Amino acid sequence: MKALLLAIIACFPALPAHAQTAEKGVPNSVSNVTLPATHVDKTGREYVVRHINGSELATALSGKKPNDALAEVLISEGERYRVANTLRDRNGLVEFHDYWYDHIFVQEGEARFLTGGTMVGAVDTAPGEKRAVSINGGTSTVLHVGDYFMVPPHIPHQMLVQPGQKIRFVVFKVRK
């Protein structure tokens, strides 16, 4: 029993802050502020030239499971940065980061982005990370193809996608 408990505890640090697997029906818990997602890891050695062509990225994103809120292809990751290509066809959660800047470059589609305001039902999901299901107040900005959008640390933010629509974007997360 002790070995099982230690094994379970050892797994917690390995869970990424952005993991979005769901458990239903637990009020005001981490499971209520998570969404199912398809994750594809395309990272490689960071000290050599790498190339991932557009059709390979598109194929990886098209593997999004029908019930998942998003598909994310992790392209590059280090201690102070993370780069992912993401396809979203549903609303995201409200996010709040103590240490990360989000630099977003829209490649396809459009979405509304809420920033600021007050998180409703915020819960800690990892050190320096909070999630919630909605924002009271805030500023709404519509993102279009070719747009760049940056969210600094300590700003609640949420991407909203109209039913039947989708948005594909690259996000560069940079640690302050």
Secondary structure, DSSP 4 states (H G I P E B T S, - for coil): -HHHHHHHHHHGGGS-TT------S-TTSGGGG---EEEEE----TTS-----HHHHHHHHHT--TT-SEEEEEEEEETTEEEEEEEE-S---EEEESSEEEEEEEEEE-EEEEESSEEES-EEEETTEEEESEEES-EEEEE-TT-EEEE-TT--EEEE--TT--EEEEEEEEE-
